[in-house]
Amino acid sequence: MSGVKIVLAAGDPAIVVDSIAIEGDRLCVRGRLLGTMQAKMYVGPKEFFGLAGLALRGCAFLYLLLLPFFFLRRALKKSLNGAASQN
């Protein structure tokens, strides 16, 4: 599995999350920084709630609600591009 990628504006990976596990009272996020440097990053309870708060704010919540439409738009574009290339 290639992991979950968070990319820079140029499309290069900034962070790739390969796994998340519980270690003691923290989440251990294993992955790669800038696509190559192995890293173990820890999220404690305070940071977790801060992250959850950021995720539930307006823009991120709106993005979550719009995800089905984004997937549909990509699928339609892919379908239309495939049909156009067959002509």
Secondary structure, 3 states (H helix, E strand, C coil): CCCEEEECCCCCEEEEEEEEEEECCEEEEEEEECCCEEEEEEECHHHHHHHHHHHCCHHHHHHHHHHHHHHHHHHHHHHHHHHHHHC
